């Protein structure tokens, strides 16, 4: 049994954060453990409040897992503050475990989930430890300070993130203007790259897409899939989760974490080298 860890915030609505990660881990048959960095009061309509967890207690949660479990992959989601990022980075620096960073910054309703002063800490302390970082377009713009609206600017931003230390960058293209396709761009430190194109789905139920994609990627990497294959399978997982949504709630509803095994034979992802 492969054991993986999510370090993220709790979503009381169940569509994102720790809850989405653990559902994804369960579906992909890895044992999920967690380090909770913040509590949120939220539903599909928005985030009403955030309660940060003391970094000392976050450290205790993390060390408790490392003392007892052989962890094969770790992902980070909502880290909220510079102190939390520094705490996680200090521990990760001594570990030889793949780290997948989902740089959670903004909730679907527009609420900030990362303090401004934490962005530099993310760049300086955590990014150099990343096996894979999975920003969407707005997150990549914040991390690089560059406007991203063309394939050329995506490539430039990815190279900036690689220079900061990440071994692989997946820039998710859902915010681009193409109304027919959603394309994600993958760049490796060794110069390899490819893109993944899927049909764009007309739905409002996209809460937790970033959490779910990165959790699936963590599960696949933790199960010893090569990174290229893990990224492709994670793309299939989230594409199916969006396509077969659950229609829960009155706002940005959650994706369907249960769709992958039922429908994975019907998911087309076009790869461009």
C-alpha positions in Angstrom: 0.0 0.0 0.0 1.5 3.3 -1.1 1.1 6.2 1.5 0.8 9.8 0.4 0.4 13.1 2.2 -1.6 16.2 1.6 -0.5 19.5 3.3 -3.5 21.8 2.8 -6.5 23.6 4.2 -9.8 22.1 5.2 -12.8 22.9 3.0 -16.0 22.5 5.0 -17.9 22.2 1.7 -15.9 19.1 0.7 -15.1 20.1 -2.8 -11.5 21.2 -2.5 -8.6 21.2 0.0 -8.0 18.2 2.3 -11.4 16.7 1.6 -10.9 16.7 -2.2 -7.4 15.3 -1.8 -8.4 12.4 0.4 -11.3 11.5 -1.9 -8.9 11.5 -4.8 -6.3 9.4 -3.0 -9.0 6.9 -2.0 -10.2 6.6 -5.6 -6.7 6.0 -6.8 -6.0 3.3 -4.2 -3.3 5.0 -2.2 -3.6 5.6 1.6 -4.0 9.3 2.3 -2.6 11.1 5.3 -2.9 14.8 6.0 -1.4 17.9 7.6 -4.0 20.6 8.0 -2.7 24.2 7.6 -6.0 26.1 8.0 -9.7 25.7 8.5 -12.1 27.4 6.2 -15.8 28.1 6.6 -17.0 27.7 3.0 -19.5 26.2 0.6 -20.1 26.4 -3.1 -21.0 30.1 -2.8 -17.8 31.3 -1.3 -15.3 31.4 1.6 -16.7 33.1 4.7 -13.8 32.8 7.1 -10.3 31.3 7.4 -8.7 30.2 10.7 -5.0 29.5 10.3 -3.3 26.7 12.3 -0.3 27.6 14.4 2.9 26.6 12.5 4.2 24.8 15.6 1.2 22.5 15.5 1.6 22.0 11.7 5.2 20.9 12.4 3.9 18.4 15.0 1.4 17.0 12.5 4.1 16.6 9.9 6.6 14.9 12.2 4.0 12.6 13.6 3.4 11.2 10.0 7.1 11.0 9.2 7.8 9.1 12.4 5.3 6.3 11.6 4.7 6.1 7.9 6.8 5.5 4.8 5.5 8.3 2.6 6.0 8.0 -1.2 4.8 11.4 -2.3 3.7 14.7 -0.7 1.6 17.5 -2.1 1.0 21.0 -0.8 -2.2 23.1 -1.3 -3.3 26.0 0.7 -0.4 27.1 2.9 -1.8 30.6 3.7 1.2 32.3 5.3 5.0 32.8 5.0 5.5 31.1 8.4 3.6 28.0 7.3 5.6 27.8 4.1 8.9 28.2 6.0 7.9 25.5 8.4 7.1 23.0 5.6 10.2 23.9 3.6 12.4 23.4 6.6 11.1 19.8 7.0 11.0 19.0 3.3 14.6 20.1 2.8 15.7 17.0 4.8 13.5 14.5 3.0 14.0 12.6 -0.2 10.3 12.4 -1.1 8.7 13.8 -4.3 6.9 17.1 -3.6 4.0 18.3 -5.8 3.2 22.0 -5.2 -0.3 23.3 -6.0 0.3 27.0 -5.3 -3.2 27.8 -4.1 -3.8 31.5 -4.0 -7.4 32.4 -4.9 -10.7 30.6 -4.2 -13.2 30.2 -7.1 -15.3 33.0 -5.6 -12.3 35.3 -5.6 -11.3 35.2 -2.0 -7.5 35.2 -1.2 -6.1 32.0 0.3 -2.5 33.1 0.4 -1.2 36.1 2.2 0.7 38.6 0.0 3.9 38.2 2.0 3.8 34.5 1.6 4.3 34.6 -2.2 8.0 35.5 -1.9 8.4 32.7 0.7 6.9 30.2 -1.8 9.3 31.4 -4.5 12.4 31.3 -2.3 11.9 28.3 0.1 9.4 25.8 -1.4 9.8 26.1 -5.1 13.4 24.9 -5.1 12.2 21.7 -3.5 9.5 20.9 -6.0 9.3 17.8 -8.1 6.3 19.3 -9.9 4.5 22.6 -9.5 1.0 23.0 -11.0 0.0 26.6 -11.3 -3.0 27.9 -13.3 -2.4 31.0 -15.4 -3.2 33.6 -12.7 -1.0 31.8 -10.2 1.9 31.5 -12.7 1.5 35.2 -13.4 1.9 36.0 -9.7 4.8 33.7 -9.2 6.7 35.0 -12.2 5.5 38.6 -12.4 4.8 38.1 -16.1 1.6 38.5 -18.1 0.6 35.1 -19.7 -1.7 35.1 -22.7 0.1 33.3 -25.4 2.0 30.0 -25.8 5.3 31.9 -26.0 4.5 33.7 -22.7 3.6 30.4 -21.1 7.0 28.9 -22.1 8.8 32.0 -20.7 6.9 31.7 -17.4 7.6 28.0 -17.2 11.3 28.6 -17.7 11.3 31.2 -14.9 9.8 28.7 -12.6 12.3 26.0 -13.6 15.1 28.5 -12.9 13.7 28.9 -9.4 14.3 25.2 -8.8 11.3 23.2 -9.8 12.1 20.0 -11.8 8.8 20.1 -13.7 6.2 22.8 -14.3 2.6 22.1 -15.4 0.9 25.4 -16.4 -2.9 24.8 -16.6 -4.5 26.6 -19.4 -8.1 26.7 -18.3 -8.0 30.5 -18.0 -6.9 31.0 -21.7 -9.5 32.4 -24.2 -9.8 29.2 -26.3 -13.5 28.4 -26.1 -13.2 24.9 -27.7 -10.2 23.4 -25.9 -8.5 23.5 -22.6 -4.7 23.0 -22.9 -2.1 22.4 -20.2 1.6 22.9 -20.9 4.3 20.7 -19.3 8.0 21.7 -19.2 10.9 19.7 -17.7 14.2 21.0 -16.4 16.0 18.7 -19.0 14.4 20.7 -21.8 11.6 18.3 -22.7 8.0 19.6 -23.1 4.6 18.6 -24.3 1.0 19.9 -24.1 -2.3 18.1 -23.2 -5.4 19.3 -25.0 -9.0 18.3 -24.0 -12.4 19.5 -24.9 -13.6 22.5 -22.8 -16.6 21.6 -20.7 -19.4 24.2 -20.2 -20.0 23.9 -16.5 -20.0 26.0 -13.3 -19.0 23.0 -11.2 -15.2 23.5 -11.2 -14.6 24.0 -7.4 -11.5 22.1 -6.4 -10.1 21.4 -9.9 -6.6 22.4 -9.0 -6.6 20.4 -5.7 -8.0 17.4 -7.4 -5.5 17.4 -10.3 -2.5 17.8 -8.0 -3.9 15.1 -5.7 -4.3 12.7 -8.6 -0.7 13.6 -9.7 0.5 12.9 -6.2 -1.3 9.5 -6.0 0.2 8.4 -9.4 3.7 9.6 -8.6 3.4 8.0 -5.2 2.4 4.7 -7.0 5.7 4.9 -8.9 4.4 6.0 -12.3 6.9 7.9 -14.3 6.2 11.7 -14.1 5.1 12.0 -17.7 2.6 9.2 -17.4 1.4 10.4 -14.0 0.7 13.9 -15.4 -1.3 12.4 -18.3 -3.4 10.2 -16.0 -4.0 13.1 -13.6 -5.2 15.1 -16.6 -7.7 12.3 -17.4 -8.8 12.2 -13.8 -9.7 15.8 -13.6 -11.2 16.0 -17.1 -13.6 13.2 -16.2 -14.3 14.8 -12.9 -15.4 18.0 -14.7 -17.2 16.2 -17.5 -19.4 14.1 -15.2 -20.0 16.8 -12.5 -22.3 16.2 -9.5 -24.4 19.4 -9.7 -24.2 20.0 -5.9 -24.8 23.4 -4.3 -25.9 26.7 -5.7 -22.5 28.2 -6.7 -19.3 26.8 -8.0 -20.1 23.1 -7.4 -17.5 20.4 -6.8 -16.1 18.1 -9.5 -16.9 14.3 -9.5 -14.1 12.5 -7.8 -15.8 9.2 -8.5 -15.8 9.4 -12.3 -12.3 8.1 -13.2 -12.8 4.4 -12.9 -16.2 4.4 -14.5 -15.4 6.5 -17.5 -11.6 6.5 -18.1 -11.9 4.5 -21.3 -13.9 7.4 -22.8 -11.5 10.3 -22.1 -9.5 11.7 -25.0 -6.4 13.7 -24.3 -4.5 15.0 -27.3 -0.8 15.2 -26.8 1.4 17.7 -28.7 5.2 17.2 -28.3 
